[in-house]
């Protein structure tokens, strides 16, 4: 206990020391005093997320408080972001996802994919990865991994030889964690950084659920199979078939899908349809503007599920409430940086590096820097700081569009694969006690580099074709 308290004290002392150093430095030319304080708030946020003296949700609340203490936001500005439509959208998606989990839809899908594989390790990996990616488009990525990793452990435990069981476990849990991250690329609800970026984009142009999918889906369609192919070749597995009798028995015991399961699936599909095409239905049905906005649709879905008794309040007490504080802190920090002029100052600082670069070089620079930094800086903080800068750069530099800069940078935060601190998903597989730190770094860096290359090429091709 005392060792933990000492460790927490040391970590938080480092966070405070870094923040104080920024405050004590001379104010740079062109930056106001309030702008310097906003940069200190950014340093506090980045260091508290990296050092993690407390869990990320508590760290996020500390960031909001720090902004008030530093005078770059009042209490209303620091906390009103928690009521923004993007937060309500994420809240609704988590409640719908909880209905899927409660009624066994997610586990049934996982077991069905395992049984359908016939025991072939490669097919089991592909099936679990596909389920993880599909679910993580609509539910929080770490929650997706938390549902599927126990299935992987159950399957691997059927192998009598311990070393072979360990090999299969490593393969499956890496596949689940990576694909849960990749699925999050596709939708606004897929990750905190997507939500933060969408919040800023919606302030400057019409931006909705379908707009994000239009750019998130193409790289996912290429990176997902590439990830499966790479894992099959770099993760050593000495057995190609395993016993799936327990999975088959559990699936048989579940019996046919119940009417409640089908009802939840129908609600999810209807919700996704309205998220994608709500504005068209508004026009066709002569509804008021935003009557079918994604946030409203999400709450209607939740209202229906609660009225039908499919979910009750006790069911949703365990959802990832901390995610809202993380996203909220990111949005509030981004607002503070813009409001104090720190974003404009950072834009002028970065502009000479970006301006005049060929598009391919610019994309490569943004994607690789973002992918590497997200291993040590929370992805929503990355988006909160750098998305407004990219927007300012695009507005000042006619050779780039906002989407060309913002989307690649934000999507690259998906590739935090190398360290347990990069995301809750990587922390989960580290906590299994089976995955070594060396394996995580080795496989993570391989896939980070390959995925980043694909992301760069996809957005470069879309730009050349005039689709951005």
ABEGO torsion letter per residue (X at the ends): XAAAAAAAAAAAAAAAAAAAAAAABBBBBGBBAAAAAAAAAAAAAAAAAAAGABBAAAAAAAAAAAAAAAGABBAAAAAAAAABAAAAAAAAAAAAAAAAAAAGAAAAAAAAAAAAAGGBAAAAAAAAAAAAAAAAAABBAAAAAAAAAAAAAAAAAABABAAAAAAAAAAAAAAAAAAAAAAAAABAAABAAAAAAAAAAAAABBBBAAAAAAAAAAAAAAAAAAAAAAAAAABBBABABBBAAAAAAAAAAAEBBBAAAAAAAAAAAAAAAAAAAAAAAAAAAGBBBGAABAAAAAAAAAAAAAAAGABBAAAAAABBAAAAAAAAAAAAAAAAAAAAGAAAAAAAAAAAAABGBBAAAAAAAAAAAAAAAAAABBAAAAAAAAAAAAAAAAAABAABBAAAAAAAAAAAAAABAABAAABAAAAAAAAAGABBAAAAAAAAAAAAAAAAAAAAAAAAAAAAAGAX
